[in-house]
Amino acid sequence: MTLTARSSTAITGTDAYSAPEVVADGRAFLSTASDMYSFGMLIYHIIEEEIPWNGESSAFIVRKVQNGARPPFIAVEWTPEL
């Protein structure tokens, strides 16, 4: 089996989880840093029990992320069982 790389300028992924550098200027800059940002948004989703930027339009999310905004953090009340 041979793996080949494809070149693409299209942005792929879910807006709510995409790093600022991925949505900036319509070019995809995928890196370890952008993966970590997306992972952070996944952790946000787990902790908050809510999708980042839930209910907002793609244009709104892209504009907020490009301007450095982060989704609101309102930790859910959680009591671990002992």
C-alpha positions as CSV (number, residue, x, y, z in Angstrom):
1,M,0.0,0.0,0.0
2,T,1.4,3.4,-1.0
3,L,0.3,6.6,0.9
4,T,0.3,9.8,-1.1
5,A,-0.1,13.3,0.2
6,R,-2.7,15.6,-1.4
7,S,-2.3,19.3,-1.5
8,S,-5.4,21.3,-0.6
9,T,-6.2,24.9,0.2
10,A,-9.7,24.1,1.4
11,I,-10.5,24.5,5.1
12,T,-11.8,21.3,6.6
13,G,-13.1,20.5,10.0
14,T,-15.7,21.8,12.4
15,D,-15.7,25.6,12.9
16,A,-16.2,25.3,16.6
17,Y,-13.1,23.2,17.0
18,S,-10.8,25.0,14.4
19,A,-7.8,26.9,15.5
20,P,-7.4,30.6,14.5
21,E,-4.6,29.9,12.1
22,V,-6.7,27.3,10.3
23,V,-9.6,29.7,9.7
24,A,-7.4,32.8,9.0
25,D,-7.3,34.1,5.5
26,G,-9.0,31.1,4.0
27,R,-5.9,29.0,4.0
28,A,-5.3,25.9,6.0
29,F,-2.3,25.9,8.3
30,L,-2.5,22.5,10.0
31,S,0.1,21.8,12.6
32,T,0.6,20.3,16.0
33,A,-0.4,23.6,17.5
34,S,-3.7,23.6,15.6
35,D,-4.3,20.0,16.7
36,M,-3.7,21.0,20.3
37,Y,-6.2,23.9,20.0
38,S,-8.8,21.5,18.6
39,F,-8.1,19.1,21.4
40,G,-8.6,21.9,23.9
41,M,-12.0,22.6,22.3
42,L,-12.8,18.9,22.7
43,I,-11.8,19.1,26.4
44,Y,-14.0,22.2,26.7
45,H,-16.9,20.2,25.2
46,I,-16.3,17.4,27.8
47,I,-16.1,19.7,30.8
48,E,-18.9,22.0,29.8
49,E,-21.1,19.3,28.4
50,E,-21.7,21.8,25.6
51,I,-20.4,22.3,22.1
52,P,-18.1,25.3,21.8
53,W,-20.0,28.3,20.4
54,N,-23.2,26.2,20.4
55,G,-26.0,27.6,18.3
56,E,-23.9,30.2,16.6
57,S,-23.4,30.5,12.8
58,S,-20.2,29.5,11.0
59,A,-19.5,33.1,10.1
60,F,-19.9,34.2,13.7
61,I,-17.6,31.5,15.0
62,V,-14.9,32.2,12.4
63,R,-15.0,35.9,13.1
64,K,-14.7,35.3,16.9
65,V,-11.9,32.8,16.6
66,Q,-10.0,35.0,14.2
67,N,-10.3,37.9,16.7
68,G,-8.9,35.7,19.6
69,A,-12.2,35.1,21.4
70,R,-12.8,31.9,23.3
71,P,-16.1,30.3,24.1
72,P,-17.5,31.2,27.6
73,F,-16.4,28.9,30.3
74,I,-19.1,28.1,32.8
75,A,-18.1,24.9,34.5
76,V,-20.9,22.5,35.3
77,E,-21.3,21.5,38.8
78,W,-19.8,18.0,39.2
79,T,-19.4,15.9,42.3
80,P,-17.4,12.8,41.8
81,E,-18.6,9.7,43.6
82,L,-16.3,8.4,46.3
